Amino acid sequence: AFVASQGGSSLAKAERWAELTEEIAEDTEDPYCKAWSQWANAAVSYFSGRFKEAAPVYERAAKTVMEDPSGNYFESSSCRLFSLFCWGQHGKFRTFDERFEECLRDAKRRGDRYFESTLVRFGSWAQLVHGRPEFAKTEIDRANWPTREGSFHLQHWYELEALCKIDLYEGKSQNSIDIQAEAFQNLEHCLLLRVQIV
C-alpha cells in the first residue's frame, strides 16, 4: 500500500508485488495471507484512482482477515475504512451511508477510538450532502483524537479537510486558512504529503 501510495512509476512496482502476494496466498492457503493479497490488490486500484474496482476488494479483505482465528480488528477496520474512502470518492452516497452507519456502530460498540474518529472526520462530507454542517462539526468535536502538540496524524488530515469543506459549504472559506493556521503548519512536516491520494 505504501509503495502504491507514491503514485506514478511506483504503481507498476506495487502491482508486481501485489501479484507476488497472490502467489504466496495460493501456495500457503492461509486466510491472513489471502487477506493481505486482497488488500495489496485493492491498494493498487485505489491509488490508481480505480475506486469502483477497489471498494469491493477492500470489503472482501476485511471479511477474510476475520476468518483467521486471530482475527485482527485493526486490519479489518482499515480495509473497511478504505472501502468507504472508495465509495465516497466514487460518489456512491447511498452505499457510503449504509456502510458508514454499520462501521460507526461497530466502532462505538468495540470502543475503537481510532476507527470512530477517522470515520467521523472522513465521513463529515456525507453530512454536508444531507445539509447537516452543524451536526458534522458536533461529531468531529465529540469523537476527539488526543495527541501531543505539534503532531499530525491521519485523523488531523481528515479533520482539517472536513473543517475546510464545512467552511466552503457555509460560505466562510475566506477565513479557513487563518483559522486552521496551526494545523496547516503541522501538516508541513507530515509524511502524508508524500501520498498521492489521502
SULKANOR-V615073 format. One record per pair of residues at least 12 apart in sequence whose C-alpha atoms are under 6 Angstrom apart, sorted by the first residue. I is the first residue (numbers start at 0). GAP is how many residues later the second one is. Records with the same first field share a line. If there is no record, write none. Layout:
BEGIN
I: GAP / GAP
END
This chain:
BEGIN
0: 42
3: 40 / 43
4: 42 / 190 / 191
5: 189 / 190
6: 189
17: 22 / 23
20: 16
21: 15
30: 37
31: 33
34: 26 / 29 / 30
37: 23
38: 19 / 22
41: 12 / 15 / 16
50: 35 / 39
54: 28 / 31
57: 21 / 25
58: 21
61: 14 / 17
116: 26
117: 37
120: 19 / 37 / 38
121: 36
123: 12
149: 36
END
